[in-house]
Amino acid sequence: MTPGEIVEAARNRYNAVGDSFWSTQEIYDLIYQAISEVADEGLVIERDYTTTTVSDTQEYDFPTAAIAIKRVTWNGTKLTKIDMIEDDVVTGLNQETTATGNPEYYWVWQNTISLRPVPGSAETLKIWAYVYPSEITTATQVLELPVQFHHRLINYVLHAMSAKDSNYEASKFYLALWERDKVFIKQSMRRQKRADKFTTVKDEQMIVETYLGG
């Protein structure tokens, strides 16, 4: 569905066709809020980003609108995520080291991605991330939520429309439907990600033994 189709469906269900009490842009904003909510809770929108590292530069900005990072590669090689304690092991407790080379690890702080070792050359840094949606401004804009879930956004819109209209019983009713919809969306996305393989427990704990020195 397009934003315009969701607006039309919500107005029809609420018997509010042509009613100026809810502007079209206001309902677009409600659709955006609904998608943002399920994106934050369920990590359902995926996007990848690329940039080029700069020699002797360690820090790179977190991708715009990113909620969480799934994977990072440098020159095609997967980097291992570490925390500050593991970074202390890598650097021999010398966090200020500027030792350069081919990055093997990364860590995140204050929406900044730091690479270890510090890149010694300009190569492609690719980041796969779960993100928030783009704002909705037109009737024909492509929604970033998978299409099979678009009709479920109507319940969130009706919940908010009812609340603005002081129709609190209806608002509670549609909110309960929306909460159920979110659970369904999150479960469906998890099943989709597991498709074509067996469910297993993955051991991603890796002991960092490399020492860069000061």
Backbone as a ProteinNet text record, in pm:
[ID]
protein_1_A
[PRIMARY]
MTPGEIVEAARNRYNAVGDSFWSTQEIYDLIYQAISEVADEGLVIERDYTTTTVSDTQEYDFPTAAIAIKRVTWNGTKLTKIDMIEDDVVTGLNQETTATGNPEYYWVWQNTISLRPVPGSAETLKIWAYVYPSEITTATQVLELPVQFHHRLINYVLHAMSAKDSNYEASKFYLALWERDKVFIKQSMRRQKRADKFTTVKDEQMIVETYLGG
[TERTIARY]
84.2	0	87.5	37.3	104.7	51.6	122.7	68.7	-70.4	-90.7	-221.3	-330.7	-301	-399.8	-430.3	-328.3	-350.8	-435.8	-408.6	-489.8	-635.4	-656.9	-792.9	-863.4	-792.2	-852	-889	-798.7	-826.6	-945.3	-949.9	-1063	-1194.4	-1192.5	-1312.8	-1361.5	-1268.9	-1308.7	-1362.4	-1308.6	-1350.6	-1463.9	-1512.2	-1618	-1575.6	-1453.8	-1398	-1344.9	-1404.5	-1361.8	-1389.8	-1286.9	-1302.1	-1301.3	-1284.9	-1284.1	-1148.4	-1148.7	-1023.5	-969.3	-1039.3	-992.5	-857.1	-834.8	-705.3	-649.4	-543	-484.8	-414.5	-394.8	-325.9	-184	-113.6	23.3	24.8	-74.6	-83.7	-93.8	-171.8	-185.2	-57.1	9.8	142.1	235.7	231.7	317.9	283.2	155.4	114.2	167.2	162.9	217.2	366.8	436.8	580.5	606.3	525.3	542.1	520.5	421	393.7	510.9	562.1	674.3	798.6	820.5	935.5	926.7	807.1	787.8	822.4	771.5	799	943.5	1001.3	1142	1232.7	1200.5	1280.5	1269.6	1148.9	1126.6	1164.2	1144.8	1163.3	1278.7	1348.8	1461.7	1421.6	1319.9	1262	1303.4	1371	1413.4	1565	1612.3	1755.4	1808.9	1930.8	1992.2	2143.5	2213.4	2359.6	2418.3	2533.9	2601.8	2747	2802.7	2945.2	3011.3	3133.9	3215.9	3359.1	3447.9	3588.5	3671.4	3749.4	3833.6	3945.5	3996.2	4106.9	4227.6	4340.8	4462.5	4487.9	4517.7	4548.5	4426.5	4305.6	4183.9	4108.1	4084.5	4025.3	3873.6	3814.5	3672.5	3588.3	3469.1	3376.7	3234.9	3155.5	3021.9	2931.5	2846.8	2740.6	2647.6	2598.2	2509.3	2385.8	2343.1	2223.6	2102.7	2024.9	1900.1	1922.9	2046.1	2073	2031.9	1969.8	1935.1	2043.4	2084.7	2185.9	2261.9	2388.5	2473.2	2471.3	2449.8	2449	2585.8	2655.8	2782.5	2864	2996.8	3088.2	3200.5	3231.6	3346	3438.4	3565.9	3665.8	3738.4	3730.6	3790.2	3740.5	3612.4	3552	3572.2	3652.9	3680	3593.9	3524.3	3438.6	3521.2	3475.8	3539.5	3465.4	3538.6	3480.6	3449.7	3327.5	3291.8	3353.3	3414.9	3473.8	3421.3	3444.2	3409.3	3537.8	3524	3640.8	3743	3694.6	3787	3869.2	3802.3	3874.7	3969.2	3930	4019.6	4145.5	4130.6	4248.2	4344	4287.8	4372.5	4444	4368.1	4425	4538.4	4520.6	4618.1	4717.8	4711.9	4802	4779.7	4651.8	4608.4	4648.8	4687.2	4723.7	4619.9	4509.7	4399.8	4437.2	4538.6	4578.8	4673.7	4702.8	4793.5	4740.2	4829.6	4791.9	4846	4874.6	4926	4829.6	4884.1	4800.3	4818.2	4725.2	4730.2	4595	4564.9	4434.5	4341.9	4235.3	4146.4	4093	4084.7	4026.5	3907.4	3900.9	3799.1	3735.2	3617.4	3555.8	3479.7	3464.3	3379.5	3305	3192.3	3102	3088.7	3098.8	3078.4	3029.3	2919.5	2861.3	2838.9	2777.2	2743.5	2865.2	2979.4	3101.8	3159.3	3200.8	3262.6	3413.6	3483.3	3628.8	3689.2	3791	3853.3	3988.1	4017.5	4147.1	4196.8	4323.9	4412.6	4353.1	4408.5	4368.7	4401.3	4307.3	4333.5	4461.3	4538.4	4660.8	4645.3	4524.5	4501.2	4353.4	4323.7	4185.2	4119.8	4022.2	3949	3801.3	3718	3573.8	3535.2	3467.2	3407.9	3257.9	3206.8	3064.6	2996.7	2880.5	2808	2666	2627	2488.7	2420.8	2304.6	2240.9	2089.5	2031.1	1886.7	1857.3	1756.9	1739.9	1594.4	1578.8	1447.3	1405.3	1275.3	1229.5	1254.8	1242.9	1245.6	1109.7	1107.8	982	893.1	763.2	666.5	609	619.6	577.1	485.5	475	392.8	301.9	195.5	95.8	149	246.9	296	432.5	480.9	611.8	614.5	725.6	740.9	774	691.5	714.6	823.9	907.7	1020.5	983.3	867.3	819.2	777.6	811.2	771.1	622	589.2	455.2	346.8	379.2	277.1	225.1	292.8	250.3	182	172.2	122	-18.7	-106.2	-245	-256.5	-158.8	-162.2	-135	-75.7	-50.5	-180.7	-286.5	-415.2	-463.9	-439.2	-485.1	-417	-287.3	-219.3	-278.9	-302.4	-359.7	-496.5	-580.2	-712.9	-707	-609.9	-588.9	-562.5	-471.6	-436.8	-549.4	-617	-730.5	-840.9	-868.7	-972.4	-935.6	-807.1	-763.8	-779.6	-743.8	-758.8	-905.6	-991.9	-1136.2	-1202	-1118.4	-1166.1	-1253.9	-1235.6	-1307.6	-1216.2	-1208.4	-1105	-1130.6	-1256.1	-1284.5	-1235.8	-1264.3	-1216.1	-1064	-1005.1	-859.1	-796.6	-853.9	-802.9	-819	-930.2	-956.6	-851.9	-827.3	-731.1	-587.3	-559.6	-425.9	-399.1	-499.2	-482.1	-456.2	-526.9	-501.6	-360.2	-315	-181	-73.8	-92	4.7	12.6	-102	-103.7	-34.3	-56.9	6.8	158.4	208.4	353.8	414.9	348.8	398.3	403.1	297	293	405.2	426.2	530.7	668	695.9	826.9	847.9	744.5	756.6	774.5	701.9	713	852.1	909.4	1043.6	1148	1129.6	1223.7	1216.6	1094.4	1080.2	1144.1	1126.7	1184.3	1335.9	1396.3	1542.3	1596.4	1511.4	1556.1	1528.3	1460.1	1419.6	1540	1520.8	1621	1738.3	1719.8	1825.2	1764.7	1834.3	1786.8	1820.3	1737	1763	1869.9	1978.2	2086.5	2134.4	2202.1	2264.8	2403.5	2431.9	2560.5	2652.3	2771.2	2868.8	2954.6	2927.4	3002.4	3106.1	3125.4	3224.5	3364.5	3441.2	3576	3676.8	3784	3889.4	3986.5	4003.7	4093.2	4234	4324.4	4460.8	4562.4	4520.8	4615.6	4661.5	4787.5	4844.1	4911	4859.9	4913.7	5035.1	5039.9	5152.7	5133.9	5223.4	5213.2	5306.8
-120.3	0	125	230.5	359.2	439.3	545	630.7	683.2	719.9	769.6	666.4	540.4	433.7	407.6	418.5	400.6	514.7	637	751.5	729	688.6	666.5	556.9	447.3	336.5	378.7	454.2	498.7	594.6	686.6	780.6	706.9	609.9	533.6	458.1	394	316.4	405.9	527.1	618.5	710.8	687.6	771.8	918.6	942.8	1077.6	1121.8	1073.6	1113.5	1262.3	1338.4	1481.5	1563.8	1499.8	1571.3	1637.8	1768.3	1843.2	1837.8	1768.9	1757.4	1687	1595.2	1528	1560.7	1636	1668.7	1546.1	1547.3	1435.6	1421.8	1534	1525.9	1473.3	1508.1	1456.1	1304	1249.4	1104.4	1041.3	1110.3	1062.4	1049.9	1150.2	1148.3	1030.4	998.7	883.4	753.1	743.1	624.1	612.5	725.9	727.9	684.6	734.5	698	548.4	493.1	350.3	266.6	302.1	226.6	243.1	364.4	388.5	303.7	290.3	212.6	65.9	8.9	-132.9	-153.1	-52.8	-62.5	-62.7	20.6	29.6	-97.9	-150.3	-268.4	-399	-403.6	-530	-535.4	-421.9	-418.6	-478.1	-418.3	-477.4	-407.3	-291.9	-221	-230.5	-280.1	-303.5	-211.9	-163.5	-77.5	-93.5	-79	-83.8	48.4	79.7	205.9	177	260.6	249.3	386.1	385	504.3	459.4	551.5	519	565.1	473.6	511.3	603.6	680	772	721	716.7	669.8	748.5	674.7	732	792.4	764	812.7	694.5	698	583.7	589	708.5	720.6	757.9	695.4	720.8	732.3	819.5	847.1	724.8	708.3	608.7	641.6	544.4	572.9	652.1	743.3	822	730.7	755.1	682.4	538.9	499.4	361.6	339.8	225.2	184.9	93.6	-2.4	-98.9	-149.5	-181.8	-232.8	-385.2	-442.8	-587.6	-641.2	-569.4	-619.8	-504	-513.8	-414.1	-487	-441	-497	-384.2	-416.4	-322.6	-392	-334.9	-394.9	-538.4	-561.2	-692.2	-790.4	-756.4	-846.3	-809.4	-908.3	-883.5	-840.7	-734.3	-689	-745.7	-774.2	-826.7	-712.5	-710.9	-606.6	-638.1	-538.4	-553.2	-442.5	-458.1	-352.2	-285.2	-192.3	-116.4	-203.5	-301	-389.1	-470.4	-521.2	-595.7	-504.8	-377.4	-282.7	-260.9	-265.7	-254.2	-370.4	-489.4	-606.1	-587.5	-541.1	-520.9	-419.2	-313.8	-203	-209.8	-314.2	-320.9	-207.3	-173.6	-66.2	72.8	83.6	213.5	253.2	310.7	343.5	450.1	527	636.1	590.4	462	415.1	448.1	484.6	517.8	413.9	294.4	187.6	164.2	161.7	147.2	8.9	-24.6	-153.3	-181.6	-307.7	-347.8	-372.2	-294.4	-311.8	-453.6	-502.3	-632.9	-620.8	-510.8	-493.9	-355.1	-344.9	-213.1	-207.2	-86.1	-66.7	65.1	76.4	189.8	267.4	399.8	487.3	622.6	671.4	800.8	813.2	709	706.7	725.5	676.6	679	537.9	497.4	366.5	384.7	314.9	321.8	190.9	200	81.6	51.4	-77.3	-125.1	-234.6	-228.4	-113.4	6.1	122.5	240.2	213.1	239.7	210.5	276.1	197.1	249.7	286.6	269.1	300.6	332.2	387	420.2	298.4	240.7	125	142.4	55.4	65.6	10.3	94.3	53	36.5	-86.1	-112.7	-152	-93	-113.5	-159	-271.6	-319	-282.1	-217.7	-168.7	-183.7	-190.6	-179.2	-31.3	22.5	167.6	208.8	339.4	401.7	435.5	449.7	482	627.7	658.4	797.2	859.9	991.6	1060.3	1049.8	1053.3	1035.7	1171.1	1203.3	1336.3	1332.5	1217.7	1211.6	1089.6	1097.3	989.9	862.2	874.3	757.8	708.8	762.4	723.5	574.7	510.2	367.3	351.3	276.9	253.8	150	170.5	81.3	-43.5	-43.2	-164	-263	-392.3	-489.9	-480.7	-496.7	-468.5	-552.2	-673.3	-760.5	-707.8	-607.4	-552.7	-416.2	-362.8	-226.3	-207.7	-303.8	-287	-280.6	-333.2	-331	-191.5	-105.2	31.7	109.2	65.1	134.9	135	27.3	22	128	153.6	258.7	395	417.8	545	566.4	462.8	474.4	496.4	434.2	457.7	605.7	666.1	806.2	900.2	868.5	950.7	950.2	834.4	823.6	903.5	896.6	970	1120.3	1170.7	1313.1	1353.8	1261.6	1286.9	1262.2	1235.9	1205.5	1080.9	994.1	867.3	761.7	765.9	689.5	538.3	497.2	354.6	297.5	369.9	326.3	329.3	432.2	443.6	322.9	281.3	164	37.4	27.2	-89.4	-101.9	9	3.1	-8.9	46.3	30.2	-115.9	-186.3	-328.9	-407.4	-371.1	-435.5	-406.9	-283.1	-245.7	-320.8	-335.3	-409.5	-554.7	-612.1	-747.3	-750.9	-646.6	-638.2	-633.4	-557.1	-547.1	-682.5	-756.7	-890.4	-977.8	-972.1	-1052.2	-1012.8	-882	-835.2	-883.3	-869.2	-909.5	-1060.3	-1137.5	-1282.8	-1323.2	-1257.5	-1288.2	-1257.2	-1145.5	-1109.2	-1206	-1252.2	-1350.6	-1480.7	-1523.4	-1645.5	-1627.5	-1509.7	-1483.7	-1491.7	-1438.8	-1440	-1580.2	-1669.3	-1806.6	-1898.3	-1848.1	-1932.8	-1997.5	-2119.9	-2194.9	-2240.4	-2243.8	-2298.4	-2337.8	-2427.6	-2472.3	-2367.9	-2362.9	-2273	-2335.1	-2263.1	-2311.7	-2199.9	-2238.2	-2140.2	-2112.4	-1983.9	-1946.9	-1889.9	-1944.5	-1895	-1790.6	-1663.3	-1555.1	-1494.7	-1558	-1506.8	-1539.7	-1437.5	-1457.7	-1393.7	-1466	-1412.8	-1333.2	-1206.6	-1118.2	-1132.6	-1178.6	-1201.7	-1113.7	-1045.5	-963	-845.8	-813	-701.1	-606.7	-482.5	-387.1	-314	-298	-225.6	-76.6	-4.3	142.6	202.3
0	0	0	-56.1	-52.3	66.2	106.9	212.5	178.8	52.9	11.6	30.8	1.6	17.5	164.9	249.6	393.6	448.2	404.4	446	406.2	283.5	234.1	312.8	340.1	414.7	556.5	621.9	758.9	762.6	669	664.1	638.4	549.1	520.7	643.7	714.6	832	943.7	952.7	1060.3	1014.8	894.3	838.3	839.6	792.8	798.3	662.2	554.9	420.8	402.7	365.3	344.4	471.2	587.3	715.4	737.2	757.9	774	916.3	1005.9	1144.6	1150.7	1055.9	1044.1	905.7	899.4	769.1	711.4	580.7	516.1	569.7	584.6	636.1	779.2	857.9	993.8	992.4	900.9	893.4	837.7	745	700.6	820.7	909	1027.2	1118.7	1127.4	1208	1147.9	1016.7	949.9	979.3	970.5	1000.9	1145.5	1238.7	1379.4	1400.4	1332.6	1346.7	1295.3	1178.3	1121.7	1208.9	1260.5	1348.5	1474	1527.8	1650.1	1628.3	1520.7	1496.5	1450.7	1385.1	1345	1467.2	1565.1	1686.9	1769.6	1780.9	1864.9	1794.9	1663.8	1593.7	1495.9	1475	1381.4	1245.7	1185.2	1064.3	935.2	945.5	824.3	813.7	700.7	680.7	570.8	590.2	489.6	499.7	388.5	394.8	346.5	398.2	370.2	334	250.5	220	229.9	276.7	278.3	253	239	215.7	333.7	389.8	502.7	456.9	551.8	527.6	603.6	539.2	604.8	732.9	841	972.7	1042.2	994.2	1058.8	1117.6	1248.6	1318.8	1325.7	1341.2	1372.9	1251.2	1243	1132.7	1189.4	1130.6	1181.5	1170.5	1271.2	1268.9	1152.4	1079.5	966.8	1009.6	925.4	952.4	969.6	1074.5	1103.6	1150	1174.4	1216.7	1361.7	1387.9	1524.2	1580.1	1500	1542.7	1421.4	1442.6	1334.8	1336.1	1218.9	1204.5	1165	1073.7	1020.5	965.9	978.8	923.8	850.3	730	657.1	613.1	602.2	550.4	436.5	318.4	198.9	179.3	214	195.1	307.8	407.1	518.9	638.7	694.8	809.9	930.3	997.6	1120.2	1240.5	1347	1470.1	1565.4	1617.3	1712.8	1848.6	1910.3	2043	2133.2	2263	2357	2405.6	2499.2	2543.7	2616.7	2692.1	2763	2663.4	2558.9	2456	2379	2362	2296.9	2381.4	2512.1	2600	2576.3	2552.6	2524.7	2391.5	2290.7	2157.5	2160.6	2238.5	2238.6	2352.5	2436.5	2550.5	2646.9	2668.9	2759.3	2711.4	2587.1	2531.2	2426.6	2475.3	2385.2	2284.6	2314.3	2225.7	2114.6	2109.1	2005.4	1866.4	1779.6	1641.6	1543.9	1594.6	1509	1392.9	1272.8	1154	1091.6	1003.9	935.4	872.7	853.4	802	920.5	934.4	1049.5	1061	1184.5	1214.2	1307.9	1383.5	1485.7	1476.1	1537.2	1551.7	1684	1737.3	1853.9	1837	1907.9	1889.2	2019.8	2008.2	2124	2074.2	2134.8	2098.5	1947.3	1893.3	1750.5	1659.5	1705.3	1626.2	1620.1	1502.2	1482.8	1480.8	1570.6	1577.5	1528.5	1445.4	1385.2	1449	1464.3	1512.4	1419.4	1375.9	1382.5	1307.4	1328.5	1251.8	1104.5	1012.6	871.2	820.7	748.2	690.6	544.8	491.1	350.5	328.9	212.6	176	112.4	181.8	132.6	166	112.6	134.4	271.1	347.5	474.1	449.8	464.3	439.4	569.5	592.2	717.2	685.3	743	733.6	865.2	857.2	979.2	974.8	1094.3	1110.5	1133.7	1064.1	1062.4	1086.1	1116.4	1119	976.4	952.2	817.2	781.6	654.9	609.6	637.9	655.7	678.8	555.4	576.9	468	428.9	301.4	254.7	133.1	65.7	-55.6	-52.9	-132.5	-135.8	-198.5	-286.8	-361.4	-312.2	-203.7	-150.9	-117.6	-147.3	-116.8	31.5	102.3	244.6	263.5	364.1	387.1	466.9	529.5	594.6	486.3	501.4	400.4	368.3	241.8	192	259	302.5	361.2	495.1	550.9	679.8	667.2	547.5	530.8	586.5	563.1	607.2	758.8	829.7	976	1031.6	951.7	995.8	1016.5	951.6	962.2	1106.7	1180.8	1319.6	1405.7	1380.5	1456.6	1422.2	1293.1	1250.2	1313.6	1314.4	1372.6	1523.5	1588.5	1732.6	1759.3	1682.1	1703.7	1661.3	1551.9	1508.6	1614.2	1670.4	1773.2	1897.5	1937.2	2055.4	2035.2	1916.8	1889.8	1892	1855.3	1851.6	1987.6	2090.8	2226.4	2231.1	2132.8	2129.2	2191.1	2324.4	2392.1	2391	2388.3	2380.2	2246.8	2139.6	2008.6	2004.3	2065.7	2067.3	2136.4	2249.8	2321	2237.2	2168.1	2084	1973.5	1902.1	1792	1842.3	1960.5	2017.4	2049	2101.6	2130.2	2002.1	1894.6	1766.2	1717.6	1734.7	1690.2	1769.3	1899.2	1979.5	1931.6	1896.2	1841	1705.6	1624.9	1493.5	1506.3	1602.1	1619.7	1653.4	1739	1774.2	1649.4	1569.5	1446.9	1351.6	1333.2	1241.7	1287.3	1416.9	1468.1	1454.9	1483.7	1469.8	1323.9	1234.1	1092	1038.6	1081.5	1036.1	1089	1212	1266.3	1187.5	1152.9	1072.9	936.4	877.3	745.6	748.5	854.8	864.8	888.7	944.1	969	850.8	749.3	637.8	569.8	520.1	444.8	530.4	663.1	748.1	881.8	953.2	1082.7	1188.3	1292.3	1404.2	1492.7	1514.5	1600	1689.5	1796	1883.9	1830.2	1802.7	1745.1	1852.7	1861.9	1955.9	1886.1	1917.3	1853.2	1947.2	2063.2	2157.5	2105.8	2082.1	2027.7	2121.9	2150	2236.4	2152.2	2188.4	2113.6	2170.6	2088.3	2135.8	2067.1	1958.9	1884.6	1969.1	1963.7	2037.6	1937.7	1931.4	1834.6	1889.4	2018.6	2076.1	2069.3	2129.5	2132.9	2034.5
[MASK]
++++++++++++++++++++++++++++++++++++++++++++++++++++++++++++++++++++++++++++++++++++++++++++++++++++++++++++++++++++++++++++++++++++++++++++++++++++++++++++++++++++++++++++++++++++++++++++++++++++++++++++++++++++++

